[in-house]
Amino acid sequence: MKVLIILFFTLFEISQNPQNHRVKGYSKKDGTTVQPHRRTNQNKTERDNYTSKPNVNPYTGKKGYKTPKR
């Protein structure tokens, strides 16, 4: 069973969108902690961001809520 789980996550990592990157967790000056997460690479459009409608974040399953401006 462990072998299947490891295989699944290995295949999942390989199939990820290469247009994103990891962001390390950090603490803000006000003491707020930001958890590690993934973010899409910066480009000239908002249409491919995880938070834009109708996109879905593949890591959290959350639907986009922002209407893209361009």
Residue frames relative to the residue before (quaternion, step in Angstrom):
aa qw qx qy qz dx dy dz
M 1.0000 0.0000 0.0000 0.0000 0.00 0.00 0.00
K 0.6456 0.5222 -0.3241 0.4532 3.61 0.94 -0.86
V 0.6178 0.5505 -0.3414 0.4458 3.57 1.06 -0.76
L 0.6544 0.5072 -0.3154 0.4637 3.61 0.97 -0.81
I 0.6453 0.5147 -0.3210 0.4644 3.57 0.98 -0.81
I 0.6579 0.4986 -0.3059 0.4744 3.59 0.91 -0.88
L 0.6434 0.5221 -0.3134 0.4640 3.58 0.97 -0.85
F 0.6395 0.5333 -0.3226 0.4501 3.58 0.95 -0.87
F 0.7128 0.4469 -0.2695 0.4686 3.59 0.78 -0.99
T 0.6017 0.5416 -0.3592 0.4643 3.60 1.10 -0.57
L 0.6719 0.4746 -0.2926 0.4875 3.58 0.92 -0.87
F 0.6164 0.5446 -0.3416 0.4548 3.58 1.05 -0.73
E 0.6535 0.5112 -0.3088 0.4651 3.61 0.93 -0.88
I 0.6576 0.5139 -0.3071 0.4572 3.60 0.97 -0.85
S 0.7416 0.4422 -0.2306 0.4487 3.59 0.95 -0.85
Q 0.4336 0.7195 -0.4569 0.2924 3.61 1.23 0.02
N 0.5994 -0.5599 0.4435 0.3613 3.52 -1.26 0.54
P 0.3598 -0.7561 0.4993 0.2228 3.63 -0.67 1.00
Q 0.6004 0.5832 -0.3505 0.4202 3.59 1.28 -0.13
N 0.6655 0.4352 -0.3335 0.5065 3.59 1.04 0.70
H 0.1635 -0.7875 0.5870 0.0926 3.55 -1.25 0.23
R 0.5400 -0.6151 0.4717 0.3279 3.52 -1.29 0.40
V 0.1727 -0.7394 0.6411 0.1120 3.52 -1.20 0.66
K 0.3938 -0.7258 0.5141 0.2322 3.57 -0.73 1.06
G 0.5397 -0.6033 0.4757 0.3443 3.55 -1.17 0.56
Y 0.0094 0.8010 -0.5979 0.0290 3.55 -1.15 0.57
S 0.3931 -0.6868 0.5557 0.2551 3.56 -1.34 0.22
K 0.3698 -0.7177 0.5495 0.2149 3.55 -0.97 0.91
K 0.6868 -0.4850 0.3496 0.4133 3.58 -1.29 0.30
D 0.6918 0.4757 -0.2829 0.4637 3.58 1.10 -0.70
G 0.6205 -0.5804 0.3262 0.4145 3.60 1.29 0.14
T 0.4837 0.6595 -0.4349 0.3767 3.59 1.29 -0.08
T 0.2545 -0.7619 0.5775 0.1459 3.57 -0.95 0.88
V 0.1966 -0.7569 0.6151 0.1007 3.56 -0.92 0.98
Q 0.3844 -0.7412 0.5091 0.2091 3.56 -0.70 1.12
P 0.5784 -0.5488 0.4469 0.4057 3.62 -1.16 0.45
H 0.0665 0.7993 -0.5918 0.0803 3.59 -1.03 0.76
R 0.4449 -0.6504 0.5332 0.3078 3.58 -1.32 -0.03
R 0.0846 -0.7904 0.6065 0.0174 3.55 -1.09 0.76
T 0.4894 -0.6406 0.4951 0.3240 3.59 -1.06 0.70
N 0.5478 -0.6079 0.4591 0.3458 3.55 -1.14 0.63
Q 0.5485 -0.6280 0.4466 0.3247 3.55 -1.11 0.71
N 0.1128 0.7610 -0.6340 0.0784 3.55 -1.07 0.82
K 0.6728 -0.5355 0.3410 0.3798 3.60 -1.24 -0.12
T 0.6975 0.4131 -0.2863 0.5108 3.60 1.19 0.31
E 0.3493 -0.7156 0.5611 0.2262 3.55 -1.24 0.45
R 0.4995 0.7113 -0.3944 0.2984 3.58 1.26 -0.27
D 0.7448 0.3974 -0.2355 0.4815 3.61 1.09 -0.51
N 0.4511 0.6764 -0.4645 0.3511 3.61 1.22 0.25
Y 0.6015 -0.5958 0.4006 0.3504 3.57 -1.11 0.67
T 0.7064 0.4671 -0.2731 0.4564 3.60 1.06 -0.63
S 0.5800 0.5914 -0.3757 0.4156 3.61 1.27 -0.10
K 0.5001 -0.6284 0.5056 0.3152 3.56 -1.13 0.74
P 0.7036 -0.2042 -0.6805 -0.0121 1.87 -1.94 1.49
N 0.2949 0.8005 -0.4805 0.2035 3.62 1.20 0.43
V 0.2079 -0.7384 0.6282 0.1299 3.52 -1.32 0.47
N 0.4280 -0.6851 0.5257 0.2666 3.57 -0.90 0.92
P 0.3576 -0.7738 0.4783 0.2110 3.62 -0.50 1.12
Y 0.6561 0.5219 -0.3087 0.4494 3.60 1.20 -0.37
T 0.7876 0.2768 -0.1486 0.5301 3.59 1.07 -0.67
G 0.4141 -0.7159 0.4622 0.3200 3.60 1.20 -0.49
K 0.4859 0.6702 -0.4340 0.3555 3.61 1.28 0.04
K 0.4193 -0.6982 0.5280 0.2407 3.55 -1.06 0.85
G 0.5546 -0.6026 0.4636 0.3382 3.55 -1.19 0.65
Y 0.1908 -0.8116 0.5470 0.0754 3.57 -1.01 0.76
K 0.6395 0.5190 -0.3314 0.4603 3.61 1.22 -0.24
T 0.3552 -0.6901 0.5838 0.2382 3.57 -1.10 0.74
P 0.4085 -0.7315 0.4816 0.2571 3.63 -0.60 1.09
K 0.4337 -0.7148 0.4969 0.2325 3.57 -1.03 0.87
R 0.8105 0.1264 -0.0604 0.5687 3.57 1.06 -0.69
